[in-house]
Amino acid sequence: MEASYRFFENKDCKYFPCHQGMEGADFNCLFCYCPMNPYADCLGNPTYITNRYGKRIKDCTNCTFPHRPQNYDAIMDFLKNKNQ
């Protein structure tokens, strides 16, 4: 596979696929832990919940952005811009 560093899929993972709505699609496990998670302005579509202590917490449960193969370049550009 050309440019295989950009994509891998682990169908043997007990959590695969870890997001609903991605069944049958190319599912990129490369960003299993999303590198954009620490950023409020990430490219995905997180929601925010408030815990019992009143703290606002980012919830990425329904975000599939990092698992879509075509988003690899956008994620890498986002991270490059954050680290300048």
N, C-alpha and C positions, 0 to 999 in steps of 0.2 A: 504494500500500500504506500503510495507516494505521500509524503508529509505525514507519516504515521504519528509523529510527535504531537500532532494537533488533535488526535482523536483516539479514544479506546473505549470499548464497551465491555463491561464485565457482567455478562448474563448469569454467571454463577453466584453473584453476590446475593445474599439472603434478602437484601432490601430492594433488589432490582425489580422493576423501576421504582425509584424512591419518590417519584412525583406522579400523581394521577394525571391522566390525560396524555401521557407520553407512550402508552402501550402501542407497540408496533412501529414506532418512529425510530429513527437513528437517535440513540441516546448516548451522549458523550459523558462518560464517567470521569474524564480528566479533571474536572473541577468538582469532584465529589464534595469537598469542602470549598465553598465559594470564596475566592480570593477578594471579592468585592464586599463581603459581609461587613467589614469594619466601617464602610463608608455609607453615609446617609444618602449620598447622591449616586448610588450604584445604578447600573443600567437595567436592572431587573424591575420587578414589580412587587416589592415587599409590602406587607401591611404592618401595622404597629399595634401591639397590645399593651395593656397596662397591668403590671402584676399587682399582687395584693398590697405591696408597699408603695404603690403609686409610681413605680419606675416604668418608663416607656421602653419596650423591648421590640426589636426588629424581628418579624416573623416571616421567614422565607419559604414556608411550607408549600405555598402554591406558586412559587416562582420557578420557571423552567428555563430561564434565559441562559444560564451557564451550561445547561445540558444540551442545548441545540448546537450542532456542529458548526453551523454558519456564523455563530457569534464569537468564535475564537479570536478573530482579528480585533473585533470591537473590545473584547475584554483585555487583550494585551495592550491595545492603545490606551485604554482607560488606566490601566496600572502604570504604564510608562509615564503618563501625564501626572499621576499622583506622586511618582518618585523623582520628579525633576526638582 
